[in-house]
Amino acid sequence: MIWWIPLALIVPLFFFWIVVHEGAHALSALAEGLKIKSFKPWPHKISEDNWCVGYVIYDKPSRWAFTCFAPYCVDFLFFVGVFVAILFVGIDGWIGTILVTVLVCPLINTATAVYGRFTAIRKPDLSKIPWWCAAPFFFFLLLYCGAVGVLIGRVL
């Protein structure tokens, strides 16, 4: 692996994944028939003391639980797609290094949501739905960690 590629990509990938995450909420809300009042997929100050990574505000509350966890379904599909690409391309060279780096985005997004849901440290999207709807994301997280572990094992 080429060591400097993950360092060069970390900030752009962070901002890209905020857009993907909030965009998944917005697309699901639009599919539900809601209107988007505000869409801010970038970190910003929401009050004197509070910062927000990004958000989508709808014209009325969502009736679909899917609107809350749509980004994590996107995480799973993206992770599977990139993992399959890595299996075909391999992890040697710069393309493989980029793919492994990109593979971490959905892992971090889902890990943060699962951790927040089951510890109540912060109020992520998954905290808005019943635990039995959020529980499968714990298993997605285990799959992600296992797959990344296999890739790291292959590199070493």
Secondary structure as GFF3:
##gff-version 3
##sequence-region A 1 156
A	DSSP	alpha_helix	4	32	.	.	.	ID=ss1
A	DSSP	beta_strand	36	40	.	.	.	ID=ss2
A	DSSP	beta_strand	44	45	.	.	.	ID=ss3
A	DSSP	beta_strand	51	52	.	.	.	ID=ss4
A	DSSP	beta_strand	55	58	.	.	.	ID=ss5
A	DSSP	alpha_helix	65	89	.	.	.	ID=ss6
A	DSSP	alpha_helix	93	119	.	.	.	ID=ss7
A	DSSP	three_ten_helix	125	128	.	.	.	ID=ss8
A	DSSP	alpha_helix	131	155	.	.	.	ID=ss9
###
